[in-house]
Amino acid sequence: FTADRQMKSLSSVLPFYQGFHGEKGRSKNCYGANGAYMYVKVPVGTLVKEDGKVVADLTQHGEEYVAAYGGAGGKGNRFFLSNENRAPTLFTPGEPGQERVLHLELKTTAHAGLVGFPNAGKSSLLRAISNAKPAVAAYPFTTLNPHVGIVHYQDYEQVAVADIPGLIKGAHQNKGLGMAFLRHIERCRFLLYVVDLSVSQPWIQLQDLKYELEQYKKGLSERPCVVIGNKIDLAQSRINLPLLKEQTDDRVIALSALTGDNLEELLLQLRELYDTYVKTEQSLGQSPVKW
């Protein structure tokens, strides 16, 4: 398997692949050829599992994992040369390749993850700041699969933002979209909590979101983040905004994905989070994920 940033899903991966057996040995000092290489391209962020255990985690472009070894070539007649047999005619057949049953799982690799309950406006926000076109509608679970949008900056840096399917209370117990949502958050370097400012007590949404993340994986809710108060164009939202800021120590950005109000502040904060992530990775001698 080869991780390729051009691959965005596992839909092109076939359920069965057959490699090549080793060729038989030959006369005239010829050994049999080994089984030829076969490469299967998978998206960056692919987990390879065998019997439920992770055997490979392909998180970097170009990273490879040998899923199965091809057959070794057979021995030619020269292998059987001896003082007693000066003109051997023996050879061995090529060996069969290795057989394995593997399970592939994709965890979205994005810099930022949009975290919010259904209809908080995540898909609309992603459409407003990037080139992604996720579905937008006024009913729960419009987004059934993660969408990744790329935010372009003038210095050619690109920040990947994932619109993860909305979760509900009890998601860590696999309610709603459950694990289908939560496993993708693990790969995000920082989080953008999206809350609907127009609802009663929007800070309760924020508390519930962090609780679900923490119950799924300890420390997940403590990643660098910013809180996005969406739908500031509504009257009730303007009343709730100062109350939300009183209830959290995180930075709050009030905006409207529908009208585009204050998107500039979000883009600046997003870049600040990204630059901090890059500097941290480089200081640890690691390569930051690039899109």
Phi, psi and chi 1 to 4 in degrees:
 res  aa     phi    psi   chi1   chi2   chi3   chi4
   1 PHE       -  137.4  -65.6  118.3      -      -
   2 THR  -123.5  124.5  -58.4      -      -      -
   3 ALA   -76.0  127.6      -      -      -      -
   4 ASP  -132.1  122.7 -170.5  -35.7      -      -
   5 ARG   -66.9  -15.8   66.5  165.5   62.5   97.7
   6 GLN   -76.1  -19.6  -60.6  -59.1  -39.5      -
   7 MET   -84.4  129.2  -56.8  -67.6  -68.3      -
   8 LYS  -113.1   -7.3  -59.0  -55.2  179.5 -173.3
   9 SER  -155.3  173.2   76.0      -      -      -
  10 LEU   -95.3   10.1  -67.1  169.5      -      -
  11 SER   -64.0  -26.3   60.1      -      -      -
  12 SER   -88.9   -4.6   62.2      -      -      -
  13 VAL   -81.4  127.9  178.0      -      -      -
  14 LEU   -79.6  154.9  -57.5  177.1      -      -
  15 PRO   -74.3  -16.5   24.8  -33.3      -      -
  16 PHE  -143.6  132.4  176.8   79.0      -      -
  17 TYR  -129.2  138.1  -73.8   92.1      -      -
  18 GLN  -119.7  121.4 -179.2  171.0  -13.6      -
  19 GLY   -82.3 -147.6      -      -      -      -
  20 PHE  -124.6  138.3  -56.1   94.9      -      -
  21 HIS   -76.7  159.3  -62.5  -54.1      -      -
  22 GLY   -70.2  146.0      -      -      -      -
  23 GLU   -82.0  156.3  -64.8 -177.0    6.1      -
  24 LYS   -72.5  154.6   66.1 -179.6 -178.5  180.0
  25 GLY   -68.2  160.8      -      -      -      -
  26 ARG  -133.7  176.2  -58.0  176.5 -174.7  -86.9
  27 SER   -79.1 -179.2   59.4      -      -      -
  28 LYS    59.6   41.1  -61.2 -178.1  179.5  179.0
  29 ASN    65.4   21.2  -57.5  -27.7      -      -
  30 CYS   -95.0  123.3  -68.9      -      -      -
  31 TYR   -83.6  156.2  -78.1   74.5      -      -
  32 GLY   -75.3  147.3      -      -      -      -
  33 ALA   -72.2  144.5      -      -      -      -
  34 ASN   -69.9  159.5  -67.1  -30.3      -      -
  35 GLY   -58.8  137.7      -      -      -      -
  36 ALA   -70.5  158.6      -      -      -      -
  37 TYR   -72.4  144.4  -68.8  105.7      -      -
  38 MET  -132.9  122.2  174.5 -176.5  -70.7      -
  39 TYR  -105.2  137.0  -70.4   94.9      -      -
  40 VAL  -118.3  117.3  178.6      -      -      -
  41 LYS   -80.5  134.1  -67.8 -177.7  178.9 -179.6
  42 VAL  -132.8  159.0  -64.8      -      -      -
  43 PRO   -68.2  152.7  -15.2   28.6      -      -
  44 VAL   -61.9  132.4  173.8      -      -      -
  45 GLY   103.8    9.2      -      -      -      -
  46 THR   -82.9  130.5  -62.8      -      -      -
  47 LEU   -96.3  137.2  -76.8  178.8      -      -
  48 VAL  -111.0  122.8 -175.9      -      -      -
  49 LYS  -120.4  147.4  -65.1 -177.4  176.7 -179.6
  50 GLU  -135.5  121.7 -175.0  173.2   31.1      -
  51 ASP    54.8   37.9  -62.9  -32.4      -      -
  52 GLY    82.9   -4.7      -      -      -      -
  53 LYS  -104.8  138.7  -63.6 -179.0  179.3  179.2
  54 VAL   -74.0  121.8  176.2      -      -      -
  55 VAL  -107.4  -14.6  -65.2      -      -      -
  56 ALA  -157.8  145.3      -      -      -      -
  57 ASP  -133.7  100.0 -170.7   -4.0      -      -
  58 LEU   -91.7   94.0  -53.7  176.9      -      -
  59 THR  -107.5   -4.6   58.7      -      -      -
  60 GLN  -124.4  143.7  -62.4  -71.6  -24.8      -
  61 HIS   -59.4  131.3  174.8   72.2      -      -
  62 GLY    89.2   -9.0      -      -      -      -
  63 GLU   -67.2  141.3 -167.1  171.9   -3.7      -
  64 GLU  -124.3  154.9  -63.7 -179.0   -4.7      -
  65 TYR  -140.7  129.2  172.6   68.7      -      -
  66 VAL   -80.5  105.6  179.5      -      -      -
  67 ALA   -76.4  -35.6      -      -      -      -
  68 ALA  -156.8  140.9      -      -      -      -
  69 TYR   -87.9  136.4  -72.4   95.8      -      -
  70 GLY   -72.7  166.9      -      -      -      -
  71 GLY   -69.6  141.1      -      -      -      -
  72 ALA   -76.9  145.7      -      -      -      -
  73 GLY   -69.6  153.1      -      -      -      -
  74 GLY   -74.4  164.8      -      -      -      -
  75 LYS   -83.7  136.1  -62.9  176.9  174.5   64.4
  76 GLY   -82.4  179.6      -      -      -      -
  77 ASN   -65.5  -25.4   65.7  -34.4      -      -
  78 ARG   -62.9  -29.3 -176.0 -178.7  178.7   86.3
  79 PHE   -59.8  -28.6  179.4   82.8      -      -
  80 PHE   -95.9    7.8  -60.7   95.8      -      -
  81 LEU   -66.3  134.4 -179.7   65.6      -      -
  82 SER  -152.7  173.1   66.6      -      -      -
  83 ASN   -63.9  -30.5  -70.7  -28.0      -      -
  84 GLU   -82.5  -24.8  -67.5   76.0   24.7      -
  85 ASN  -129.1   92.5 -173.8    0.3      -      -
  86 ARG   -82.7  -13.8  -54.1  -56.2  -61.3  174.5
  87 ALA  -135.5   67.5      -      -      -      -
  88 PRO   -69.0  148.1   27.3  -35.4      -      -
  89 THR  -117.5    2.8   58.7      -      -      -
  90 LEU   -77.0  154.0  -62.3  174.3      -      -
  91 PHE  -156.8  167.7   61.6   87.7      -      -
  92 THR  -117.1  150.3   61.8      -      -      -
  93 PRO   -72.3  161.5   27.4  -34.9      -      -
  94 GLY   -69.5  155.0      -      -      -      -
  95 GLU   -90.8  151.1  -62.6  178.6    1.7      -
  96 PRO   -71.7  156.8   25.4  -33.6      -      -
  97 GLY   -77.1  170.5      -      -      -      -
  98 GLN   -74.5  146.7 -175.9 -177.6   13.4      -
  99 GLU  -116.9  131.2  -68.2 -174.2    6.5      -
 100 ARG  -144.3  150.7  -64.2  175.7   74.5 -176.3
 101 VAL  -111.1  115.8  177.1      -      -      -
 102 LEU  -122.2  151.4  -58.9  171.4      -      -
 103 HIS  -116.1  129.3  175.6   76.7      -      -
 104 LEU  -104.4  136.8  -59.8 -174.8      -      -
 105 GLU  -135.8  130.7  178.5 -178.8  -53.3      -
 106 LEU  -101.5  125.0  177.3   60.6      -      -
 107 LYS  -110.9  119.2  -69.6 -173.3  177.0 -179.5
 108 THR   -54.3  128.9  -57.0      -      -      -
 109 THR  -104.2  101.8  -60.8      -      -      -
 110 ALA  -135.6  158.7      -      -      -      -
 111 HIS   -71.4  -45.9  -61.0  116.4      -      -
 112 ALA  -121.7  144.3      -      -      -      -
 113 GLY  -118.1  129.6      -      -      -      -
 114 LEU   -83.9  115.4  -68.9  171.6      -      -
 115 VAL  -112.8  124.5 -175.3      -      -      -
 116 GLY  -174.2  162.3      -      -      -      -
 117 PHE   -74.3  163.4  -71.2  121.5      -      -
 118 PRO   -53.8  139.6  -27.0   35.6      -      -
 119 ASN    68.4   19.3  -57.4  121.6      -      -
 120 ALA   -76.6  -16.8      -      -      -      -
 121 GLY   107.4   19.6      -      -      -      -
 122 LYS   -64.2  -46.9  -59.9 -177.2  -55.2  -58.9
 123 SER   -64.0  -41.5  -64.2      -      -      -
 124 SER   -62.9  -39.2  -63.5      -      -      -
 125 LEU   -66.1  -42.8 -176.3   59.4      -      -
 126 LEU   -63.6  -39.3 -170.6   64.5      -      -
 127 ARG   -63.4  -33.5  -68.6  172.2   71.0   99.5
 128 ALA   -75.5  -30.1      -      -      -      -
 129 ILE  -107.6   -6.2   64.1  175.0      -      -
 130 SER  -141.7 -171.2   75.1      -      -      -
 131 ASN   -94.9    4.5   56.4   -4.2      -      -
 132 ALA   -76.4  150.9      -      -      -      -
 133 LYS  -129.6   62.1  -58.2  -61.1  178.9 -174.2
 134 PRO   -69.6  157.0   26.6  -34.5      -      -
 135 ALA   -67.7  145.1      -      -      -      -
 136 VAL  -129.6  124.9  175.2      -      -      -
 137 ALA  -158.4  163.0      -      -      -      -
 138 ALA   -93.3   51.2      -      -      -      -
 139 TYR  -146.7  154.8   55.2   86.6      -      -
 140 PRO   -61.2  150.0  -22.3   32.7      -      -
 141 PHE    59.5   38.7  -55.9  129.1      -      -
 142 THR   -58.1  -41.1  -54.9      -      -      -
 143 THR   -91.4  115.8  -55.6      -      -      -
 144 LEU  -105.3  -12.2  -62.8  177.8      -      -
 145 ASN  -137.2  150.8  -66.1  -68.4      -      -
 146 PRO   -62.4  140.0  -19.2   31.6      -      -
 147 HIS  -115.9  137.6  -70.8   85.6      -      -
 148 VAL  -114.1  122.6  178.8      -      -      -
 149 GLY  -108.7  146.9      -      -      -      -
 150 ILE  -107.1  122.8  -53.5  -60.0      -      -
 151 VAL   -96.0  120.4 -179.6      -      -      -
 152 HIS   -97.3  135.9  -61.4  -90.7      -      -
 153 TYR  -113.6  162.1  -71.6   89.7      -      -
 154 GLN   -64.6  -24.6  -70.0 -175.8  -15.8      -
 155 ASP   -89.6   16.0   60.2   -6.2      -      -
 156 TYR    74.3    6.3  -58.1  105.0      -      -
 157 GLU   -72.0  146.3  -76.4  -73.5    2.2      -
 158 GLN  -127.1  128.7  -61.4 -177.9  140.8      -
 159 VAL  -112.0  124.5  179.4      -      -      -
 160 ALA   -90.6  126.8      -      -      -      -
 161 VAL  -120.4  125.8 -179.2      -      -      -
 162 ALA  -102.5  127.7      -      -      -      -
 163 ASP   -91.1  101.1  169.9   20.8      -      -
 164 ILE   -86.8  141.9  -49.4  -65.4      -      -
 165 PRO   -50.4  139.7  -28.7   35.1      -      -
 166 GLY   -61.6  144.2      -      -      -      -
 167 LEU  -108.5  167.9   78.2  165.5      -      -
 168 ILE  -129.9  172.7   61.6  174.4      -      -
 169 LYS   -60.5  134.5  -69.7 -176.2  179.2  179.8
 170 GLY    89.9   10.0      -      -      -      -
 171 ALA   -60.3  -33.9      -      -      -      -
 172 HIS   -67.4  -14.7   69.3  -81.5      -      -
 173 GLN   -98.9   15.4  -61.1  172.0  -30.2      -
 174 ASN    71.6   25.5 -146.5   21.9      -      -
 175 LYS   -80.7  155.5  -66.2 -179.1 -179.5  179.1
 176 GLY    63.5 -130.9      -      -      -      -
 177 LEU   -84.0  -13.4  -63.2 -179.7      -      -
 178 GLY    45.1 -123.1      -      -      -      -
 179 MET   -63.7  -26.0  -56.2  -53.3 -178.9      -
 180 ALA   -60.9  -27.8      -      -      -      -
 181 PHE   -86.4  -51.9  155.8   78.3      -      -
 182 LEU   -66.1  -33.7  -71.5  165.7      -      -
 183 ARG   -65.4  -26.3   69.3  167.0 -179.6  -99.9
 184 HIS   -75.7  -26.6  -67.2  -76.0      -      -
 185 ILE   -66.7  -27.7  -74.6  -64.9      -      -
 186 GLU   -56.6  -32.1  -69.7 -177.1   66.9      -
 187 ARG   -87.1  -12.0  -66.7  -70.2  172.9   84.9
 188 CYS   -75.3  133.5  -64.6      -      -      -
 189 ARG   -78.6  -29.2  -86.4   56.5 -177.8 -175.3
 190 PHE  -148.1  163.2   40.9   90.0      -      -
 191 LEU  -121.9  146.2  -55.7  177.0      -      -
 192 LEU  -118.4  102.0  -53.1  176.9      -      -
 193 TYR   -78.8  122.7  -67.3  100.5      -      -
 194 VAL  -108.0  117.5 -177.2      -      -      -
 195 VAL  -120.0  150.1  -61.8      -      -      -
 196 ASP   -86.5  107.9 -176.7  -10.9      -      -
 197 LEU   -67.8  -17.1  -85.2  177.8      -      -
 198 SER   -83.9  -10.6   65.9      -      -      -
 199 VAL   -85.4  165.6  -58.3      -      -      -
 200 SER   -68.9  129.2  175.7      -      -      -
 201 GLN    52.4   65.5  -61.7 -179.2  -46.8      -
 202 PRO   -62.1  -21.0   21.5  -32.9      -      -
 203 TRP   -66.8  -21.9   49.8   90.5      -      -
 204 ILE   -65.9  -36.7  -60.2  -62.2      -      -
 205 GLN   -57.8  -46.2  -74.1 -170.8    8.6      -
 206 LEU   -62.1  -44.5  179.5   60.2      -      -
 207 GLN   -62.0  -42.2  -65.2  170.3    4.8      -
 208 ASP   -67.0  -38.6  -70.8  -19.1      -      -
 209 LEU   -62.0  -47.3  -70.5  169.5      -      -
 210 LYS   -65.1  -35.8  -70.1 -169.5  174.3 -175.0
 211 TYR   -63.1  -45.0  174.8   79.7      -      -
 212 GLU   -62.4  -41.2  -68.3  -60.9  -32.1      -
 213 LEU   -64.8  -43.3  -63.4 -171.5      -      -
 214 GLU   -68.6  -35.7 -164.5   62.8   24.7      -
 215 GLN   -69.4  -30.9  -68.8  -60.0  -54.6      -
 216 TYR   -72.9  -46.2  174.2   70.5      -      -
 217 LYS  -151.0  122.3 -176.1  175.8 -178.7 -179.4
 218 LYS   -60.3  131.6 -172.8  173.0  178.1   60.0
 219 GLY    92.9  -11.0      -      -      -      -
 220 LEU   -65.2  -35.3 -163.2   55.1      -      -
 221 SER   -76.6   -7.2   67.1      -      -      -
 222 GLU   -97.3    4.9  -61.9  173.9    3.0      -
 223 ARG   -68.3  155.7  -67.2 -167.8 -179.2  176.4
 224 PRO   -52.3  139.6  -25.8   34.7      -      -
 225 CYS  -155.0  170.6   70.1      -      -      -
 226 VAL  -142.9  146.0   63.9      -      -      -
 227 VAL   -99.3  126.3  177.4      -      -      -
 228 ILE  -106.0  114.1  -61.3  172.2      -      -
 229 GLY   -89.6  103.0      -      -      -      -
 230 ASN   -88.7  161.9 -166.9   22.0      -      -
 231 LYS    70.8   38.5  -53.8 -177.9 -176.5 -179.5
 232 ILE   -67.7  -11.7 -167.9   59.7      -      -
 233 ASP   -72.6  -10.2   50.5  -56.5      -      -
 234 LEU   -93.7  146.9  -58.1  179.0      -      -
 235 ALA   -60.8  -44.1      -      -      -      -
 236 GLN   -64.5  -29.8 -173.7   59.9   42.6      -
 237 SER   -64.4  -39.5  -62.7      -      -      -
 238 ARG   -67.3  -26.9  -69.7 -170.7  -75.1  -87.0
 239 ILE   -74.8  -39.0  -62.9  173.9      -      -
 240 ASN   -78.4  -21.6  -73.7  -25.2      -      -
 241 LEU   -56.9  -53.8  177.0   59.1      -      -
 242 PRO   -62.9  -30.3   21.3  -32.7      -      -
 243 LEU   -68.6  -39.2  -59.2  176.5      -      -
 244 LEU   -63.5  -42.9  172.6   62.2      -      -
 245 LYS   -63.0  -31.8  -70.4 -177.8  176.0 -179.5
 246 GLU   -69.8  -25.6  -70.1  177.1    0.9      -
 247 GLN   -92.6   -4.2  -64.5  -69.5  -31.2      -
 248 THR  -140.8  149.3  179.9      -      -      -
 249 ASP   -91.4   -8.6  -65.8  -31.3      -      -
 250 ASP   -74.7  155.3  -61.2  -38.5      -      -
 251 ARG   -69.1  135.4  179.2  168.8 -179.7  175.6
 252 VAL  -114.1  128.9  177.0      -      -      -
 253 ILE  -116.1  119.0  -61.8  176.0      -      -
 254 ALA   -94.0  129.0      -      -      -      -
 255 LEU  -154.1  177.4   53.8   76.1      -      -
 256 SER  -131.9  113.5  170.7      -      -      -
 257 ALA   -67.3  -26.6      -      -      -      -
 258 LEU   -73.1  -46.3  179.4   64.7      -      -
 259 THR   -96.6  -16.0   65.0      -      -      -
 260 GLY    88.0    5.2      -      -      -      -
 261 ASP   -62.2  127.3  -71.4  -10.5      -      -
 262 ASN    66.9   21.5 -149.2   27.3      -      -
 263 LEU   -65.6  -27.4  -72.1  179.3      -      -
 264 GLU   -60.8  -40.6  -65.4   82.6   -0.3      -
 265 GLU   -63.1  -39.3 -175.6  179.3   -6.5      -
 266 LEU   -63.9  -43.5  171.6   60.4      -      -
 267 LEU   -63.7  -37.3  -66.4  174.0      -      -
 268 LEU   -67.2  -42.9  -70.4  172.7      -      -
 269 GLN   -68.1  -36.5 -178.4   63.5   22.4      -
 270 LEU   -62.3  -42.4 -178.3   63.4      -      -
 271 ARG   -66.9  -36.7 -179.6   57.7 -171.8  -90.1
 272 GLU   -63.8  -43.0 -175.1  175.9  -42.1      -
 273 LEU   -62.6  -41.0  -71.0  167.3      -      -
 274 TYR   -64.9  -45.6  172.4   76.0      -      -
 275 ASP   -62.6  -38.7  -71.9  -17.8      -      -
 276 THR   -63.9  -41.2  -59.5      -      -      -
 277 TYR   -61.5  -45.6  153.5   70.1      -      -
 278 VAL   -61.7  -46.3  169.6      -      -      -
 279 LYS   -62.3  -39.6  -69.2  177.5 -178.5  177.2
 280 THR   -64.6  -44.6  -59.3      -      -      -
 281 GLU   -62.8  -43.3  -69.1  -67.4  -69.1      -
 282 GLN   -66.4  -36.3  -68.8  174.2  -17.5      -
 283 SER   -66.9  -23.7   67.3      -      -      -
 284 LEU   -92.3    3.8  -63.7  174.2      -      -
 285 GLY    75.9   20.3      -      -      -      -
 286 GLN  -110.3  160.7  -61.1  177.0   -2.8      -
 287 SER   -94.9  119.8  -61.5      -      -      -
 288 PRO   -67.5  149.6   23.1  -32.5      -      -
 289 VAL   -68.4  128.8  172.9      -      -      -
 290 LYS  -117.8  144.9  -64.3  -76.7 -172.5  176.2
 291 TRP  -110.7      -  -82.0   70.6      -      -
